[in-house]
């Protein structure tokens, strides 16, 4: 669950969510939170379940995806360490343009803020390497728990932001970025090693 939580990063997403919904009423903000997190969770579950079939269709190995995903996660982590909005998820220009959109719960909150390429890649890799049915169920449960936490954080985002403050959010984002960078290196190293062994 820690890997998924780090890449979804709902804590750092609170800052973006607050800025996007700053002009909304409390009820509107909570409505957006519920719909966006629900859609994001459905998308993550969809790719977790169908990911292996998609890889087989395109002839991509799970280890190749591990390496590519690891590089992508490292880019995301690097942005988080610098306390920047990740280029993998959403740009500052997109944030500015999205504040007036009625469907902001779809774009950019559900996609790609919560379920960007990094999240999709991670869910596919975790399911592809789960092995047993029990482990696969645990991955699906982890997805549900991660987005449940995201819903709680977004639901109480204004209170959390007032309590922790912008500086606190930056500290948490940097810590999560460091954790994610470590996971990215792990993804890459395991993927490269397994690809090497496959040629032996």
Secondary structure, DSSP 8 states (H G I E B T S, - for coil): -HHHHHHH-HHHHHHHHHHHTTTS-HHHHHHHHHHHHHHHHHHHHHHHHHHHHHHHHHT--HHHHHHHHHHHHHHHHHHHHTT---TTT--HHHHHHHTT-TTTIIIIIIIIIIS-HHHHHHHHHHHHT--SHHHHHHHHHHHHHHHHHHHHHHHTHHHHHHHHHHHHHHHHHHHHHHHHHHHHHHHHHHHHHHHHHHT-
